Amino acid sequence: MQKQKFGPVLPIILISYFMILLDNSIVFTSTVKIAQDLQMDAQALAWVTNAYALTFGGLLMLGGKAGDILGRRRVFTLGLVIFTLGSLLVGLAQNGAMIIAMRALQGVGSAILAPTTLALLMDSYQGNMRTKAIAYYGATAGIGASFGLVVGGFIASFLTWRDGFLLNVPVGIMLLVLTIIFVPARPGQGGRLDWPGAITSVVGFAGLIYSINGTVLRGVAGIIAAFALIAFVLVEAHQQSPLMPLQLFKSRERSSAYVARFFYLGAMISYFFLVPQAMQNVYGYTPLMAAVGFLAETIPQFLSATILARLNDRFTNNQLLTAGVLITFVGVIMGAIVGINGGYFWALASRWSSSGLVRGCPSVRLRWLVLPTRMS
């Protein structure tokens, strides 16, 4: 029997996915350097991450829906163009306003690429090949989390943070050419995009974040956010193909999962943003040393992902998630009690070694959100 081959489509998908992960890793390890070079204060620096997260999160569902309607390859190439252009302009940024705006543009590109990469994978492979491809996709996420920070720290330490973003430009162009050549063009299923839902969600959450972390007119931003989010709910209630079907929230298990994941990721992303700065400003680490210091968190995450399938055969999703959240909670409490001045091992490494275990179980968390009936 002739051995099946993945062909060039899978490498295109995995490299695109890794490029997104690496880009965010560079931001986490380069925040101190960015702040120094562009003379940004703590509030402005936070928006380098916030701007990306808001457009990425706000447009993620729209990006996935666009692939269904317009065709995967067409939308995937559009995402590559936007992300590559955004990377170029971030690398050339001359001030804080420009880098924040271009990070928002990168978020738009990522919102298109991220769901489309997985959709292309599902379209391109069947049966056992699909199972293997999904495993490689998950491994890419683990590798990106474990070593993306190290690569980003190396670039920031020995080159400049600009080079990390500019590196995406030739890679993006190469992927664009390979996509046109090797990824088959299939027509979309047609339909209409929920632009009102996408716009009101982005405006609502952007206003909400600014009302918390902004500098001027925070009250106005809060009012705009409230109106936009109310409009989003009303729009989704009357759309024939909404981005966020409200019936999802009729399930108590699913709603609980959404709330838990919201707070969990809020805590974890805060650590990813703040701790590299603390290691550099308090411990005097270089960006590379700070990135290597993060391996205490990301290596347990990667290793736990490798044993997830066996654990899930013996324990329910609910049991695994409860144990993981409890372990993470203990780690957070340890970090709060010891404090950053307690030294790297006690303040950071010991906490990360425990909390990294639960973060290495993305497929369990995904099943918790998608299949809540299996929680018991």
C-alpha positions as CSV (number, residue, x, y, z in Angstrom):
1,M,0.0,0.0,0.0
2,Q,1.4,3.4,-1.0
3,K,2.0,5.7,1.9
4,Q,-0.1,8.8,1.8
5,K,1.6,12.2,1.8
6,F,0.5,15.5,3.1
7,G,1.9,17.5,0.3
8,P,2.7,21.2,0.5
9,V,-0.6,22.4,1.9
10,L,0.1,21.3,5.5
11,P,3.5,23.1,5.7
12,I,1.8,26.2,4.4
13,I,-0.8,26.0,7.1
14,L,1.6,25.2,9.9
15,I,4.1,27.9,9.0
16,S,1.3,30.5,8.8
17,Y,0.0,29.5,12.2
18,F,3.5,29.6,13.7
19,M,4.1,33.0,12.2
20,I,1.1,34.4,14.2
21,L,2.3,32.7,17.4
22,L,5.9,34.0,16.9
23,D,4.7,37.5,16.3
24,N,2.9,37.7,19.6
25,S,5.9,36.2,21.4
26,I,8.1,38.9,20.0
27,V,5.8,41.5,21.4
28,F,5.8,39.9,24.9
29,T,9.6,39.8,25.1
30,S,10.2,43.2,23.4
31,T,7.9,45.5,25.3
32,V,10.7,47.1,27.3
33,K,12.7,47.8,24.2
34,I,9.6,49.1,22.3
35,A,8.8,51.4,25.2
36,Q,12.3,52.8,25.3
37,D,12.7,53.3,21.5
38,L,9.2,54.9,21.0
39,Q,9.0,56.7,24.3
40,M,5.8,55.0,25.4
41,D,4.4,55.0,29.0
42,A,2.8,52.0,30.6
43,Q,-0.7,52.9,29.5
44,A,0.3,53.4,25.8
45,L,2.4,50.2,25.9
46,A,-0.5,48.2,27.0
47,W,-2.3,49.2,23.8
48,V,0.3,47.5,21.7
49,T,-1.2,44.3,22.9
50,N,-4.8,45.6,23.4
51,A,-5.1,46.9,19.8
52,Y,-4.1,43.6,18.4
53,A,-6.3,41.6,20.8
54,L,-9.4,43.7,20.1
55,T,-9.3,43.4,16.4
56,F,-8.3,39.8,16.5
57,G,-11.0,38.8,18.9
58,G,-13.6,41.1,17.5
59,L,-13.2,39.9,13.9
60,L,-12.2,36.3,14.5
61,M,-15.7,34.9,13.9
62,L,-16.1,37.2,10.9
63,G,-12.9,35.8,9.4
64,G,-14.0,32.3,9.8
65,K,-17.4,33.0,8.3
66,A,-15.8,34.9,5.4
67,G,-13.9,31.7,4.5
68,D,-17.1,29.7,4.3
69,I,-18.9,32.3,2.2
70,L,-16.1,33.5,-0.2
71,G,-13.9,30.5,-0.3
72,R,-10.9,29.4,1.9
73,R,-8.0,30.2,-0.4
74,R,-9.3,33.7,-1.3
75,V,-9.8,34.7,2.3
76,F,-6.5,33.0,3.4
77,T,-4.5,35.0,0.8
78,L,-6.3,38.2,1.9
79,G,-5.3,37.4,5.5
80,L,-1.7,36.9,4.5
81,V,-1.6,40.2,2.6
82,I,-3.0,42.1,5.6
83,F,-0.8,40.4,8.2
84,T,2.3,40.9,6.1
85,L,1.6,44.5,5.4
86,G,0.8,45.1,9.1
87,S,4.1,43.4,10.1
88,L,6.0,45.7,7.7
89,L,4.5,48.8,9.1
90,V,4.9,47.7,12.7
91,G,8.6,47.2,12.0
92,L,8.8,50.7,10.5
93,A,6.8,52.4,13.2
94,Q,8.2,55.7,14.3
95,N,5.9,56.5,17.3
96,G,3.5,54.9,19.7
97,A,0.4,55.9,17.7
98,M,1.7,54.2,14.6
99,I,2.7,50.9,16.2
100,I,-0.7,50.7,18.0
101,A,-2.6,51.3,14.8
102,M,-0.5,48.8,12.8
103,R,-0.8,46.2,15.6
104,A,-4.6,46.6,15.1
105,L,-4.1,45.9,11.4
106,Q,-2.1,42.8,12.2
107,G,-5.0,41.7,14.4
108,V,-7.3,42.0,11.4
109,G,-4.9,39.7,9.4
110,S,-4.7,37.2,12.2
111,A,-8.4,37.1,12.6
112,I,-8.7,36.1,9.0
113,L,-5.7,33.6,9.1
114,A,-6.3,31.8,12.3
115,P,-9.7,30.3,11.6
116,T,-9.0,29.8,7.9
117,T,-5.8,27.7,8.5
118,L,-7.8,25.2,10.5
119,A,-10.6,25.2,7.9
120,L,-8.1,24.6,5.1
121,L,-6.7,21.7,7.1
122,M,-10.1,20.2,7.5
123,D,-10.9,20.7,3.7
124,S,-7.6,19.2,2.6
125,Y,-7.3,15.9,4.5
126,Q,-9.7,13.1,5.5
127,G,-9.7,10.2,7.9
128,N,-6.4,9.2,9.4
129,M,-4.5,11.9,7.5
130,R,-6.8,14.6,9.0
131,T,-6.2,13.2,12.5
132,K,-2.5,13.4,12.0
133,A,-2.7,16.9,10.5
134,I,-4.7,18.1,13.5
135,A,-2.1,16.6,15.8
136,Y,0.7,18.5,14.0
137,Y,-1.4,21.6,14.2
138,G,-1.7,21.2,18.0
139,A,2.0,20.4,18.3
140,T,2.7,23.7,16.4
141,A,0.8,25.6,19.1
142,G,2.8,23.9,21.8
143,I,6.1,24.5,20.0
144,G,5.1,28.1,19.3
145,A,4.3,28.7,23.0
146,S,7.5,26.9,24.3
147,F,10.1,28.3,21.8
148,G,8.4,31.3,20.2
149,L,9.3,33.4,23.2
150,V,13.0,32.2,23.0
151,V,13.2,33.1,19.3
152,G,11.5,36.4,20.1
153,G,13.9,37.1,22.9
154,F,16.9,36.2,20.8
155,I,15.8,38.6,18.1
156,A,15.2,41.4,20.6
157,S,18.5,40.8,22.3
158,F,20.9,40.4,19.4
159,L,19.1,42.2,16.6
160,T,16.2,44.7,17.2
161,W,12.5,44.2,17.9
162,R,11.9,45.7,14.4
163,D,13.7,42.8,12.8
164,G,11.3,40.3,14.4
165,F,8.4,42.0,12.6
166,L,10.2,42.6,9.4
167,L,11.1,38.9,9.2
168,N,7.4,38.2,8.6
169,V,7.5,40.1,5.3
170,P,9.6,37.6,3.2
171,V,7.9,34.7,5.0
172,G,4.5,36.1,4.2
173,I,5.4,36.8,0.6
174,M,6.7,33.2,0.3
175,L,3.6,31.8,1.8
176,L,1.4,33.9,-0.5
177,V,3.2,32.5,-3.6
178,L,3.0,29.0,-2.3
179,T,-0.7,29.3,-1.5
180,I,-1.5,30.5,-5.0
181,I,0.4,27.6,-6.5
182,F,-0.5,24.7,-4.3
183,V,-3.7,25.4,-2.5
184,P,-6.7,24.6,-4.7
185,A,-9.3,27.3,-5.1
186,R,-12.8,26.1,-4.2
187,P,-15.9,28.3,-4.4
188,G,-17.5,29.4,-1.2
189,Q,-21.0,28.5,-0.1
190,G,-22.3,32.0,-0.6
191,G,-24.3,34.1,1.9
192,R,-24.0,37.4,3.7
193,L,-21.4,38.5,6.3
194,D,-22.6,39.9,9.6
195,W,-20.9,43.3,9.3
196,P,-23.1,45.0,11.9
197,G,-22.3,42.3,14.5
198,A,-18.6,42.6,13.8
199,I,-18.5,46.4,13.9
200,T,-20.6,46.7,17.1
201,S,-18.6,44.1,18.9
202,V,-15.2,45.7,18.1
203,V,-16.4,49.2,19.0
204,G,-18.1,47.9,22.2
205,F,-15.1,46.0,23.5
206,A,-12.6,48.7,22.4
207,G,-14.6,51.3,24.2
208,L,-14.9,49.1,27.3
209,I,-11.1,48.5,27.4
210,Y,-10.4,52.2,26.8
211,S,-12.8,53.2,29.6
212,I,-10.6,51.2,32.0
213,N,-7.1,51.9,30.6
214,G,-7.5,55.1,28.7
215,T,-6.2,58.6,29.4
216,V,-8.9,61.1,28.4
217,L,-12.6,60.9,27.8
218,R,-12.9,57.5,29.6
219,G,-16.5,58.2,30.6
220,V,-17.5,58.9,27.0
221,A,-15.8,55.7,25.9
222,G,-17.7,53.8,28.6
223,I,-21.0,55.2,27.3
224,I,-20.1,54.3,23.7
225,A,-19.2,50.8,24.8
226,A,-22.5,50.3,26.6
227,F,-24.5,51.4,23.6
228,A,-22.4,49.4,21.1
229,L,-22.6,46.2,23.2
230,I,-26.4,46.5,23.6
231,A,-26.6,47.1,19.8
232,F,-24.5,44.0,19.3
233,V,-26.9,41.8,21.3
234,L,-29.9,43.2,19.5
235,V,-28.2,42.7,16.1
236,E,-27.3,39.1,16.9
237,A,-30.8,38.4,18.1
238,H,-32.3,39.4,14.7
239,Q,-29.6,38.2,12.2
240,Q,-30.3,35.1,10.2
241,S,-26.6,34.1,10.3
242,P,-25.2,35.9,13.4
243,L,-21.5,35.8,14.4
244,M,-22.5,34.9,17.9
245,P,-25.7,32.9,18.0
246,L,-27.4,33.8,21.3
247,Q,-28.9,30.4,21.8
248,L,-25.4,29.2,22.7
249,F,-25.9,30.8,26.1
250,K,-29.1,28.9,26.9
251,S,-26.9,26.0,28.1
252,R,-25.7,26.7,31.7
253,E,-22.7,24.4,31.2
254,R,-21.6,26.2,28.1
255,S,-22.2,29.7,29.6
256,S,-20.2,28.7,32.7
257,A,-17.4,27.5,30.4
258,Y,-17.3,30.8,28.6
259,V,-17.2,32.8,31.8
260,A,-14.4,30.6,33.3
261,R,-12.3,30.8,30.2
262,F,-12.7,34.5,30.0
263,F,-11.3,35.0,33.5
264,Y,-8.7,32.3,33.1
265,L,-7.2,33.7,29.9
266,G,-7.5,37.2,31.4
267,A,-5.2,36.2,34.2
268,M,-2.8,34.3,32.0
269,I,-2.4,36.9,29.3
270,S,-1.8,39.5,32.0
271,Y,1.2,37.4,33.2
272,F,2.5,37.1,29.7
273,F,2.4,40.9,29.3
274,L,3.7,41.9,32.7
275,V,6.2,39.3,33.7
276,P,8.7,39.7,30.8
277,Q,8.8,43.4,31.7
278,A,9.3,42.5,35.4
279,M,12.2,40.1,34.7
280,Q,13.9,42.8,32.6
281,N,13.2,45.8,34.9
282,V,13.5,44.1,38.3
283,Y,16.0,41.2,37.7
284,G,18.0,43.0,34.9
285,Y,17.4,40.2,32.4
286,T,18.0,40.7,28.7
287,P,15.0,39.9,26.5
288,L,16.5,36.5,25.7
289,M,17.1,35.6,29.4
290,A,13.5,36.7,30.1
291,A,12.3,34.4,27.3
292,V,14.3,31.4,28.6
293,G,12.9,32.1,32.0
294,F,9.4,31.6,30.5
295,L,10.3,28.0,29.6
296,A,9.3,27.0,33.2
297,E,5.8,27.8,32.1
298,T,5.7,26.7,28.5
299,I,7.6,23.4,28.7
300,P,5.0,21.9,31.2
301,Q,2.3,23.2,28.9
302,F,3.9,21.4,25.9
303,L,4.5,18.2,27.8
304,S,1.0,18.0,29.3
305,A,-0.5,18.4,25.8
306,T,1.3,15.2,24.8
307,I,-0.4,13.1,27.6
308,L,-3.8,14.7,27.2
309,A,-5.4,11.9,25.2
310,R,-4.5,9.3,27.8
311,L,-5.7,11.5,30.7
312,N,-8.9,12.2,28.9
313,D,-9.5,8.4,28.5
314,R,-9.4,8.1,32.3
315,F,-11.0,11.3,33.5
316,T,-13.9,13.5,32.4
317,N,-13.3,17.0,30.9
318,N,-14.8,18.5,34.0
319,Q,-12.4,16.6,36.3
320,L,-9.4,17.6,34.3
321,L,-10.4,21.2,34.1
322,T,-11.3,21.5,37.8
323,A,-7.9,20.0,38.8
324,G,-6.1,22.3,36.3
325,V,-7.8,25.4,37.5
326,L,-7.2,24.6,41.2
327,I,-3.5,24.0,40.4
328,T,-3.3,27.3,38.6
329,F,-5.1,29.1,41.5
330,V,-2.5,27.7,43.9
331,G,0.3,28.9,41.6
332,V,-1.2,32.4,41.4
333,I,-1.6,32.6,45.2
334,M,2.0,31.5,45.6
335,G,3.2,34.3,43.2
336,A,1.1,36.9,45.1
337,I,2.4,35.9,48.5
338,V,6.1,35.7,47.5
339,G,6.1,38.8,45.3
340,I,8.4,39.6,42.4
341,N,11.2,40.5,44.8
342,G,11.2,36.9,46.1
343,G,13.5,35.9,43.3
344,Y,13.0,34.1,40.0
345,F,12.5,30.5,41.4
346,W,10.0,31.2,44.2
347,A,8.2,34.1,42.6
348,L,7.9,32.7,39.0
349,A,9.3,29.3,38.1
350,S,7.5,27.3,40.8
351,R,4.2,28.9,40.0
352,W,4.6,28.4,36.3
353,S,5.6,24.8,36.6
354,S,2.1,24.0,38.0
355,S,0.0,26.4,36.0
356,G,1.6,25.4,32.8
357,L,0.1,21.9,33.1
358,V,-3.5,23.1,32.6
359,R,-2.6,25.5,29.9
360,G,-1.2,22.6,27.9
361,C,-4.7,21.1,27.5
362,P,-6.3,23.3,24.8
363,S,-8.3,20.5,23.3
364,V,-9.9,19.7,26.6
365,R,-10.8,23.3,27.0
366,L,-12.1,23.4,23.4
367,R,-14.4,20.4,24.1
368,W,-15.6,22.0,27.2
369,L,-16.8,24.9,25.2
370,V,-18.2,23.0,22.2
371,L,-19.5,19.8,23.9
372,P,-20.7,20.8,27.4
373,T,-22.9,17.7,27.6
374,R,-19.7,15.6,28.1
375,M,-18.6,17.5,31.2
376,S,-20.3,15.2,33.7
